[in-house]
């Protein structure tokens, strides 16, 4: 048996209601390698954009399953660092909410000799989320108080979390924040 330790730095965040993850790890050649992903909750995608259409049918290829994400009109149109190169189903089994994770990596021949850092990837992931929101306007926000989904106009984002007017509107801090 062979056991190896993988050292990966992972940063998590949320931007415009979309969760993201940035990873930095050491490649086999000893160089820094980077990836980032966005997580899309399908129940937050407005019905007119066919949220179930993002739940792709898997195709078995030898011992693994792959997804034809490059044929999905929206996923293929989202601006990633040289395109989307990753798709997985993170949740959605046995009645749990359907969540997909899509992303990209910086380990291509056109990345050779280039240096990246957390600021670069943060900017890139924000651009990706902005592109997604342009393609799917009205992506819903999850209220930290009551767990319901809302349009942005029905609340505020404070410190990365969404607070709905319905649940928090009578609080003094909410009123002060919305002045």
Secondary structure, DSSP 8 states (H G I E B T S, - for coil): -------EEEEEEEETTEEEEEEEEE-TTS-EEEEEEEEEEGGGS-GGG-GGGGS--EEEETTEEEE-GGGSHHHHHS--TTS--EEEEEE-STT---EEEEEEES-SGGGTT----HHHHHHHHHHHHHHHHHHSTT--EEBTTT--EE-GGGEEEETTEEEEHHHHTTSHHHHHHT-
